[in-house]
């Protein structure tokens, strides 16, 4: 009798254990399905100046899929012509806002200066090449072989060979260079001087600066029409975007987009068809849209705290803005001119690039 009870008890335990195991096994697929799979949508790459890393966002799910350490103060970010490589400007100079007494800051870490080379397929930082002192932003030659870099603390623009990682030439220019843009024909490089309110025009064939254009207070960013006939440049402290005749090296028009000191244009970016120009406004919290046929402001959208870098989705339907103080990225549907989502990034998001997978 006792033996039969023991056998029955053991059988019951076995059945109970099997039931538990079965329950666990059936629950496992549900747990796995709750974790969203990555989509085949374009990826958004965001440099975070304060946290020293890059946030990678799946634009199909708007989920952060990776956070990758890069180095100190990653800011300017651009893709190679074949979109296989991302280059990122890194700097060991301490962060200093407009009202900071720079004499109170710690000395710069020059060993941290460079251009990070990031492989998109491997999702990995491969190396850091020397890019001169305190690189902030840059552009890439049409063949992808050279980088043109603004060296902020030494008032220079440098030409760097990508393969060897060596500086080929450096040219003195106005103080606090920042924005860099190659003309559509690849023959000239425009570099902004924040302090002097000018643009240095570097002739690549002649290997010298051939013109200096006065454009307004604190220019930071440049966009060219596809034929290269006009350049749009922000004038942060004037609340304007200015238009430059590139043949004459002359500012020909000023587009007011808001009250100076309140609306502070920062980044400028053309739509793929060049019919619209988008301008972020920093402390103005907005991104403005300008009609390039009339140079009139069409409207604006409030995107967040101090929007700086902006980029477009590969299909041109969505604009993304990096909002530094709030550590997030805004998603703007350009059809409705409305923010549809905000995505957490690292600390101090600065620049963005969106690439097809």
C-alpha positions in Angstrom: 0.0 0.0 0.0 2.8 2.4 0.9 4.8 1.5 -2.1 1.8 2.3 -4.4 1.3 5.7 -2.7 4.9 6.5 -3.3 4.7 5.5 -6.9 1.5 7.6 -7.3 3.2 10.6 -5.6 6.3 10.3 -7.9 4.1 10.1 -10.9 2.2 13.1 -9.8 5.4 15.0 -9.3 6.6 14.0 -12.8 3.3 15.1 -14.3 3.5 18.4 -12.4 7.1 19.0 -13.5 6.3 18.2 -17.0 3.4 20.6 -16.9 5.7 23.3 -15.6 8.3 22.6 -18.3 5.5 22.7 -20.9 4.3 26.0 -19.6 7.7 27.5 -19.7 8.3 26.2 -23.2 5.1 27.7 -24.5 5.8 31.0 -22.8 9.3 31.3 -24.4 8.1 32.2 -28.0 5.9 35.0 -26.6 8.8 36.5 -24.7 10.9 36.4 -27.8 8.2 38.0 -29.9 8.0 40.9 -27.5 11.5 42.0 -28.4 11.2 44.0 -31.7 13.2 42.7 -34.6 15.4 45.1 -36.6 13.8 46.3 -39.8 15.4 46.9 -43.2 14.7 50.6 -43.0 17.4 53.2 -43.1 19.7 53.7 -40.1 20.1 57.1 -38.4 23.6 57.7 -37.0 23.8 60.4 -34.3 27.0 61.9 -32.8 26.8 62.8 -29.1 29.2 65.5 -28.1 29.0 65.1 -24.4 28.8 61.4 -23.9 31.5 60.8 -26.6 29.6 58.1 -28.6 27.3 57.4 -31.5 23.6 56.4 -31.3 22.4 54.1 -34.1 18.6 54.2 -34.6 16.5 51.9 -36.7 14.1 54.3 -38.5 11.6 51.5 -39.2 11.0 51.0 -35.5 12.6 54.2 -34.1 14.4 52.0 -31.6 18.0 52.6 -30.5 19.9 49.5 -31.7 23.4 50.4 -30.7 25.5 52.9 -28.8 29.1 52.9 -29.8 32.0 54.8 -28.1 33.9 57.0 -30.4 36.2 59.3 -28.4 36.0 62.9 -27.1 33.5 65.4 -28.5 32.2 63.7 -31.6 30.6 66.4 -33.7 30.7 66.7 -37.5 29.7 63.4 -39.3 29.6 62.7 -43.0 29.3 59.5 -45.1 31.8 58.5 -47.8 30.5 58.7 -51.4 29.8 55.0 -51.4 28.0 55.2 -48.0 30.2 52.3 -46.6 32.1 54.6 -44.2 31.2 57.3 -41.8 33.8 59.9 -40.8 33.4 61.7 -37.4 35.3 64.7 -36.1 36.7 64.2 -32.6 38.3 66.8 -30.4 40.1 66.9 -27.1 39.4 70.6 -26.6 37.0 71.2 -23.6 33.4 72.2 -24.3 33.0 76.0 -24.1 29.6 77.7 -24.6 29.2 81.3 -25.9 29.5 82.9 -22.4 32.2 80.7 -21.0 35.6 82.2 -19.9 37.9 79.9 -21.8 40.8 80.8 -19.4 39.0 78.8 -16.7 38.8 75.6 -18.7 41.2 72.7 -18.5 43.9 72.4 -21.1 43.0 70.6 -24.3 43.9 66.9 -24.8 45.5 67.1 -28.2 45.9 63.3 -28.3 42.1 63.0 -28.7 42.0 65.1 -31.8 41.3 63.3 -35.0 38.8 61.9 -37.5 37.1 58.6 -36.6 36.7 56.1 -39.4 33.6 54.0 -38.9 32.6 51.0 -40.9 28.9 50.9 -41.5 28.7 47.2 -42.3 30.6 46.1 -39.2 29.0 48.9 -37.1 32.5 49.5 -35.7 35.1 52.2 -35.3 38.1 51.1 -37.3 40.7 53.8 -36.7 41.3 57.4 -36.0 43.3 59.5 -38.5 45.1 62.7 -37.7 42.9 65.7 -38.8 44.9 68.6 -37.4 44.2 70.5 -34.3 40.6 70.6 -32.8 38.7 69.3 -35.8 35.0 70.4 -35.6 33.6 69.8 -39.0 34.7 68.8 -42.5 33.6 67.6 -46.0 34.8 64.9 -48.3 36.1 65.1 -51.9 33.9 63.7 -54.7 36.2 60.7 -55.1 36.3 60.1 -51.4 40.0 60.3 -51.2 40.5 63.5 -49.3 38.9 65.2 -46.3 38.7 69.0 -45.9 38.7 69.8 -42.2 38.1 73.0 -40.1 40.7 73.3 -37.3 38.9 75.6 -34.9 41.5 76.5 -32.3 44.3 77.3 -34.8 42.2 79.1 -37.5 43.1 76.7 -40.3 41.6 74.4 -42.9 43.4 71.2 -43.6 43.5 68.7 -46.5 43.9 65.1 -45.3 44.6 62.0 -47.4 42.2 59.3 -46.3 44.3 56.3 -47.1 47.6 57.4 -45.5 45.9 59.5 -42.8 48.4 62.4 -43.4 47.8 66.1 -43.7 48.7 67.2 -47.2 48.2 71.0 -46.7 47.0 73.5 -44.2 45.8 77.0 -44.9 45.4 79.9 -42.5 42.0 81.6 -42.5 39.6 83.5 -40.3 39.2 82.7 -36.6 37.0 79.8 -35.3 36.4 77.9 -38.6 33.5 75.5 -38.5 31.3 74.7 -41.4 33.0 73.1 -44.5 31.4 72.4 -47.9 32.8 71.3 -51.2 31.2 73.0 -54.3 29.2 70.7 -56.5 31.9 70.7 -59.2 34.5 69.7 -56.6 36.8 72.5 -57.4 36.4 74.8 -54.3 35.9 74.4 -50.6 34.0 77.0 -48.6 34.8 77.3 -44.9 33.0 79.5 -42.4 34.8 81.7 -39.9 32.5 82.2 -36.9 34.6 85.0 -35.3 35.2 87.0 -38.4 31.8 86.5 -40.1 33.4 85.4 -43.3 33.7 82.6 -45.8 37.2 81.4 -47.0 37.1 80.1 -50.5 39.8 77.4 -51.0 40.8 76.7 -54.7 41.9 73.1 -54.7 43.8 73.4 -58.0 45.7 76.5 -57.0 46.1 75.2 -53.4 45.3 78.6 -51.9 42.5 80.7 -50.5 41.4 82.8 -53.4 38.6 84.9 -51.8 37.1 85.9 -48.5 33.4 86.7 -48.4 31.7 88.8 -45.7 28.4 87.1 -44.9 27.2 88.2 -41.4 27.7 87.3 -37.8 28.7 83.7 -36.8 28.3 81.7 -40.0 28.4 77.9 -39.3 26.9 76.0 -42.2 26.8 76.1 -46.0 24.5 74.6 -48.7 25.0 74.9 -52.5 22.4 74.8 -55.2 23.1 71.7 -57.5 24.6 73.9 -60.2 26.8 75.7 -57.7 25.6 79.2 -58.7 24.4 80.1 -55.2 25.4 79.3 -51.6 23.1 79.6 -48.6 24.9 80.3 -45.4 23.5 80.9 -41.9 24.2 84.1 -39.9 23.5 82.9 -36.4 23.5 86.2 -34.5 21.6 88.1 -37.2 18.7 85.8 -37.4 19.2 85.4 -41.1 20.3 83.1 -43.9 22.3 84.8 -46.6 22.7 84.1 -50.3 26.1 84.2 -52.0 26.8 84.5 -55.7 29.6 82.0 -56.0 30.9 83.4 -59.4 31.3 86.9 -58.0 32.3 85.8 -54.4 29.7 88.2 -53.2 26.7 88.2 -50.7 23.7 89.2 -52.8 20.7 88.7 -50.5 19.7 88.4 -46.8 16.7 86.3 -45.8 15.3 87.2 -42.3 13.8 84.3 -40.5 13.3 85.7 -37.1 14.3 88.2 -34.4 18.1 88.3 -33.9 19.2 86.7 -30.6 15.9 84.8 -30.4 15.9 82.9 -33.7 19.5 81.8 -34.2 20.1 79.9 -37.5 22.6 77.1 -37.2 22.5 74.4 -39.8 21.2 74.8 -43.4 20.2 71.9 -45.6 18.7 71.6 -49.1 16.0 69.2 -50.1 17.0 66.7 -52.8 15.3 68.7 -55.5 16.8 71.9 -54.0 13.4 73.6 -54.0 13.4 74.0 -50.2 16.1 75.0 -47.7 15.8 73.9 -44.1 17.4 75.9 -41.3 17.7 74.8 -37.7 17.7 77.6 -35.1 19.4 76.5 -31.9 17.8 78.4 -29.0 14.9 79.3 -31.3 13.7 75.7 -30.9 12.5 75.6 -34.5 13.4 74.4 -38.0 12.4 76.9 -40.8 11.6 76.1 -44.4 12.6 78.5 -47.2 11.4 78.4 -50.8 14.6 78.7 -52.9 12.7 80.0 -55.9 11.5 83.1 -54.0 13.8 83.0 -51.0 10.7 83.4 -48.8 10.0 81.6 -45.5 7.3 79.1 -46.0 6.9 78.1 -42.3 8.5 76.5 -39.3 8.1 73.7 -36.8 9.1 73.6 -33.2 11.3 70.5 -32.8 13.0 70.8 -29.3 15.7 72.3 -27.3 18.5 73.9 -29.3 18.2 71.9 -32.6 21.6 71.9 -34.2 22.4 69.2 -36.8 19.7 68.3 -39.2 19.4 65.6 -41.9 16.9 64.1 -44.3 15.8 60.5 -44.7 17.0 58.9 -48.0 13.5 59.3 -49.5 13.4 63.0 -48.5 10.1 62.7 -46.7 11.4 63.0 -43.1 13.7 65.5 -41.4 15.6 64.6 -38.3 17.0 67.2 -35.8 19.6 66.7 -33.1 18.4 68.5 -29.9 21.4 68.9 -27.6 20.2 69.8 -24.2 17.2 67.4 -24.2 19.4 64.5 -25.5 17.0 63.4 -28.2 16.2 63.5 -31.9 13.0 64.8 -33.4 11.3 63.2 -36.3 9.5 65.7 -38.6 7.0 64.5 -41.2 7.6 67.1 -44.0 4.2 66.5 -45.6 2.5 67.8 -42.5 5.4 69.8 -41.1 4.8 68.2 -37.7 7.0 66.3 -35.2 5.7 62.7 -35.1 8.2 61.3 -32.6 11.2 62.0 -30.3 13.9 59.4 -29.9 16.3 59.4 -26.9 20.0 59.6 -28.0 23.2 60.0 -26.0 24.2 63.2 -24.1 24.5 66.3 -26.3 23.5 65.0 -29.8 25.2 67.2 -32.4 25.2 65.7 -35.9 23.2 63.2 -37.9 23.4 61.1 -41.0 20.7 58.8 -42.4 21.8 55.9 -44.7 19.9 53.1 -46.5 20.8 49.6 -45.3 
